[in-house]
């Protein structure tokens, strides 16, 4: 009998380039690539592993099939839940649980919507929910 996957959201094994940095940090962004991703979190591989518990800001182009919205780029806040050895020497697998997303568009120059990763609620212009 197979162990049941009790995740709250389906995971997609897809490689998406991303950038991350410690929240509210002036340190430069680090590069990574997703190993799998869901609407609630990501497992990524990087040569610059953050510590467990660190709050990160992640920038990536999340496919519409995962979030349900077509957005050029997501800015996501979450925290590191695990760090493990990666597939190659010097690389690390990092698990990040998402707190919320901010949808950004190049034309508007900033966030246009916020989405809670746990309630999957769309907040536009500071209040309306989907």
C-alpha positions as CSV (number, residue, x, y, z in Angstrom):
1,X,0.0,0.0,0.0
2,X,1.4,3.4,-1.0
3,X,1.7,6.2,1.6
4,X,-1.0,8.8,1.1
5,X,0.3,12.3,0.0
6,X,-1.6,14.6,2.4
7,X,-0.5,17.9,0.9
8,X,-3.1,20.7,0.8
9,X,-2.4,21.4,-2.8
10,X,-1.1,19.3,-5.8
11,X,2.6,19.6,-6.6
12,X,3.9,20.0,-10.1
13,X,7.4,18.7,-11.0
14,X,8.5,21.7,-13.1
15,X,11.7,23.6,-13.4
16,X,11.1,27.4,-13.2
17,X,14.0,29.8,-12.7
18,X,13.5,32.1,-9.7
19,X,15.2,34.7,-7.5
20,X,15.0,35.0,-3.7
21,X,16.3,37.1,-0.9
22,X,15.8,37.4,2.8
23,X,12.7,39.5,3.5
24,X,13.5,43.2,4.2
25,X,17.1,42.6,3.3
26,X,19.4,44.8,1.3
27,X,21.5,41.7,0.3
28,X,21.5,40.8,-3.4
29,X,19.0,38.3,-4.7
30,X,20.1,34.7,-5.1
31,X,19.3,32.5,-8.1
32,X,17.5,29.1,-7.8
33,X,15.4,26.7,-9.9
34,X,12.2,25.0,-8.7
35,X,12.2,21.2,-8.4
36,X,8.5,21.1,-7.7
37,X,5.9,23.8,-6.9
38,X,2.3,24.1,-5.7
39,X,0.1,27.0,-4.7
40,X,1.2,26.5,-1.1
41,X,5.0,26.1,-1.5
42,X,8.1,25.3,-3.5
43,X,11.1,23.0,-3.4
44,X,14.0,24.7,-5.1
45,X,17.7,24.0,-5.7
46,X,20.3,26.6,-5.0
47,X,24.0,27.0,-4.1
48,X,23.1,29.7,-1.5
49,X,20.9,27.9,1.1
50,X,19.0,30.1,3.6
51,X,18.6,28.9,7.2
52,X,15.5,27.0,8.3
53,X,12.9,29.5,9.5
54,X,14.2,32.4,7.4
55,X,11.5,34.5,5.8
56,X,12.1,34.9,2.1
57,X,10.8,37.0,-0.8
58,X,10.7,34.9,-3.9
59,X,10.2,36.2,-7.5
60,X,9.1,33.9,-10.2
61,X,6.7,33.4,-13.2
62,X,4.2,30.9,-11.8
63,X,2.3,29.0,-14.5
64,X,-1.5,29.7,-14.6
65,X,-2.2,26.0,-14.1
66,X,-0.9,26.3,-10.6
67,X,-2.4,29.6,-9.3
68,X,-5.4,29.9,-11.6
69,X,-4.4,33.5,-12.6
70,X,-2.3,34.7,-15.6
71,X,0.2,37.0,-14.0
72,X,3.6,38.1,-15.6
73,X,5.5,37.7,-12.3
74,X,4.6,36.7,-8.7
75,X,6.4,38.1,-5.7
76,X,5.9,35.5,-2.9
77,X,6.6,35.7,0.8
78,X,7.2,32.5,2.7
79,X,9.5,30.7,5.2
80,X,12.1,28.0,4.8
81,X,10.8,24.7,6.2
82,X,13.7,22.4,5.3
83,X,17.2,22.4,3.8
84,X,18.9,19.3,2.5
85,X,21.8,18.2,0.3
86,X,21.0,18.8,-3.4
87,X,21.5,16.6,-6.5
88,X,25.1,17.9,-7.0
89,X,27.9,18.9,-4.7
90,X,27.5,22.4,-3.4
91,X,23.8,22.5,-4.2
92,X,21.0,22.4,-1.7
93,X,17.3,21.5,-1.8
94,X,15.3,24.1,0.0
95,X,11.6,23.8,0.9
96,X,9.6,27.1,1.3
97,X,6.1,27.3,2.6
98,X,4.2,30.3,1.0
99,X,2.4,32.9,3.1
100,X,1.1,35.1,0.4
101,X,1.6,36.2,-3.2
102,X,1.7,39.6,-4.7
103,X,0.9,39.8,-8.4
104,X,3.1,42.3,-10.3
105,X,2.9,43.8,-13.8
106,X,5.6,45.7,-15.6
107,X,3.2,48.4,-16.7
108,X,2.0,49.3,-13.2
109,X,5.5,49.0,-11.6
110,X,4.3,47.3,-8.4
111,X,1.8,44.9,-6.8
112,X,-1.7,44.9,-8.2
113,X,-3.1,42.1,-6.1
114,X,-2.3,40.0,-3.0
115,X,-3.3,36.3,-2.6
116,X,-3.1,34.5,0.7
117,X,-1.5,31.1,0.2
118,X,-3.7,29.4,2.8
119,X,-7.1,30.9,2.1
120,X,-6.5,31.3,-1.6
121,X,-8.3,34.6,-1.5
122,X,-7.7,37.3,-4.1
123,X,-7.5,40.9,-2.7
124,X,-7.6,43.6,-5.3
125,X,-7.2,47.3,-4.4
126,X,-7.2,46.6,-0.7
127,X,-10.4,44.7,0.0
128,X,-12.5,42.9,-2.5
129,X,-12.2,39.1,-2.3
130,X,-12.7,36.5,-5.0
